[in-house]
Amino acid sequence: MLFIQLLVAICILGIGRFMFYSFVRKDPLFILLLRYGGFLGITTLSHYYLGNLWTWIWIVGLPILGLIMHAIFVKSKGFQFLKPGKEYDEYRGWK
């Protein structure tokens, strides 16, 4: 079951990376490794310590929470949902 959960988590990370790459394209490599390694690590730990149900809640719930927070953030800042543009680059200080 852990293999299936990790496979689903990797698929969700891949889809999120594809859809929201423009928001994280200039983040350093260690941030990427922390973000993805942390998600997969917590998935593994929750499987062993909390059980299958809580692991599935984690795998599905965190991305849904992220989408909600992303929608609120981009709406409040006036950015586009999937393509933030130059305004977001200036906001992040990427120029």
N, C-alpha and C positions, 0 to 999 in steps of 0.2 A: 504494500500500500504506500509506503514511503516513496518508492520509485515513481509511482503515478502522481503523487502529490508534488514531488519535485519537478516532474515533467510538466505538469500543469502550471506550476509557479514560473518555470523558465519560459513557457509559452506566453504567459501573461506579461512577464518582464519584456519579452521580445516585442510583443504588440505595443506595449507602452513606449518602448524605446523608438519604435517605428513612428508612432503617432505624435509623440511629444519630443522628438529629437531636437527641434529648433529651440526648445527651452533649456536644454542642457548641453548643447553642442560644444561649448567652450569650457565645460567643467574639467578639472584635472582628472587624471586617470585614477588617483587614489580615492576620489569622491565616487567615481563610478564603481570601483571595487567595493568600497564600503556600502554603497547603496544596494548593490545586487548581492554581494556576499552576505550582508546583514539580513536581507529578506530571505535568502535561501537558508542561512544559518538558523534564523528564528523558526522557519518552517520545520527544519529538522528537529530542533529542540522541542518545539511544541508537539511534534509527533510522538516523541519519546516520553515527554513529561505530562502532556495534557490530553493526549488521545487524538483519534481521527477527527471527531466532530470539531473540536477547537482548532485543529490544523486547517480544516476546510474553511472555517469561519475566518481565520487569519488570511488564507490564500485569496479568498474572494473579497473579504471585508476591507482589507487595507487598500487595495486598488480602487474599490468603490468610494471609500472615504477620500482617497487622493483625488479622484475625479471630481467629487463634490467640492473639495477645497480649491482645486484648480479652477473650476468654473466660477466660484465666488471671487477668487483672487483676480482672474483676468477681467471679470465683469467690473470689479471695483476699480481696477487700474486702467481700464479702457483698452486693453489689448485684445487681439483676435484670439479665438479659442485654440486653434491649432497652429497658426502662423503669426507669431507675435510681432515681427518686424523690427525696425530700427529703434522704435521707442523702448522696446523691451531690452535691447542691447544697451541702450543708454542707462536704463534703470539698473541693470546688472553691473554696469561699469565696463562693459566689453568694448565699446566704441568700435 
